[in-house]
């Protein structure tokens, strides 16, 4: 097992709660069908949306991604300040396939993902539509070239989204942030925006139903989400780490990791509190 191919100890049997108290099957099926329609419609419109100027295009992408999350049956709560413009490395802890639209709703950008995700029906389409950077994680020699591609995107003023843990965790625990992507931020003299993702039940207790871990299949994970009741996705945009705030990638990775593992910042007012998804979804 290489440093570029990390794994988490989380498994569906040990870490993920069942959906015994979930929604009725007809409602879950309706959510699933609606989710697939929303994703497919967005993908079909990509060529048209690509011709729209950057500002309106990003707003359309944010609306699409928030719609994906709500259609799956979750409420969305975002706190913290809006990310800055210009080259930005957006980093977050990794729990679910839902993390992808959640971060795109914060700031659309190119997603760094393992190559096999390209063929997944939901997450793969979302990443490919953003101009995703796909990597073969078992080829350590390809790592410098990947870092170079990230740095090039950052120098061009774009955002690159990275999950530095390199693997999904259940949400009750979190992995260490790998350092490679942070080298790209240093090389491009770009800011780093840490984001803390958290899923909970409507009553406040942590929820692991959205987790996509271990041997879980994507279909099983998606079905568990659309079958669940009262899920809330929390996106806490933490204080940005400006260029020059760390002398090396190890220090920068540790700073971003520390920020995302801390408690939610009560001083940050919600910037968007979406209402409960309609009862028919």
Secondary structure, DSSP 8 states (H G I E B T S, - for coil): --TTS---S--HHHH----TT---HHHHHHHHHHHHHHHHHHHHTHHHHTTS-HHHHHHHHHHHHHHHHHHTTEEEEEEE----SSSEEEEE----THHHHHHHHHS--EEEEEGGGGG-TTHHHHHHHTT-EEE-TT-GGGHHHHHHHHHHHHHTT-EEEE-TTSS---SSS-----SHHHHHHHHHT-EEEEEEEEEEETTS-B--TT---TT--HHHHHHHHHH-SSEEEEEEE---B-TTS-SSHHHHHHHHHHHHHS---TTS-EEEE-----TT-
